[in-house]
Amino acid sequence: MSDTIRTRRFLVAGRVQGVGFRYFVYREAQRLGLSGFVRNLGDGRVEVVATGDEGALNRLEALLWRGPVMANVTMVEVEETEPPANQGFVILSSRRS
């Protein structure tokens, strides 16, 4: 595993809103030492932007596929992106567009 710091954007689809998904991501990202954010999107998906070492990002991706108990994840799209401006890991307000 590499110590290289990367930032990835994950778009998670399925039954991922109204099931505690953002709080699940928040807890796991903090546990993994990642910074970034999670928020609901207006189209029913959840957006996660996370910065950290490659191993932690890979572990987060695996956790996103699992989600909390009531979630049913059908797709996780991943792309490299620029780091967000915020410090730590936060839950942002939903984005409606």
N, C-alpha and C positions, 0 to 999 in steps of 0.2 A: 504494500500500500504506500501511496505517495503522501508526502507532507505538503504538497502543492495546494495552495489556497485557491479555490474556485467558487464561482457563483452559478447556481442553476435555478432555472424557473421550472416549476412543476405545475401542470394543469391537470387536476384530478376530477374525473367525471364518474357519474353513477349516483347512488343515493348518498350524497356527501354533505348535504345541507340539512340542518335541523336534527342532526344526530350527534352533536358534540365533536365534529371533525376538527374544527379550528382549535379547540382546547386540547384535543389529542395531539395535534401537530405542535402546538405551543410547548406542551410538556416534553415531548420527545426531542424537539429541536434544542430546548434548553439542556436536557440531559446529555445530548450529543455535543454541546458546546458550539452550536451554530448561531449565527446572527442572521437577521432578515425579517420576513413577515409572512403572515397568512391572512387571507381574506376571502369572503364569498364573492362570487361574480354573479351578475344579473342573469346569466344563461344557465345557472344551476351548478356550475363547476366551482371548485375551490382552487385559488391560486396560491402557490407557495414559492417564495423566493428565499433561498438560503445560501449563505456563504460559510465556507469552512473547508477542512481538508477533505480530500477525495473519499477517504474511507467513511467518514461521518456522513457525507452526502449520499454515498451508496447505501448506507444503513437506513438513512431517512427515506430514500426511495422505496426500499423494501417495506418499511413501516407504512408508507402511504398506500401501498397496494393492500395492506391488511386493514388499516383504519380502526376506529373504535368498533365496539360490538354491533351496534345498529347500522353501521355503514355497509354499503355494497359497492365496492369500487369496480368499475368496468374498464377504465382507461387511465393511464398516467402518461402524459406527454412531457418530455424533458428537453430543455434546450439550455445552452450556456448563455449567460447574460451578464450585465454589469452589476456590481454590488449596489444594494440600496443605500440610501443616505442615513438611515436610522442606525442607532447603536443597539446591541442586544437583539433579542427576538421578540416581536410584538404581534398582537392581533389588531389588524386595521379594520376600519369600518367597511362595510360591504360596498362594492363598486357595482352600480346598476347598469352600466353600459358595456 
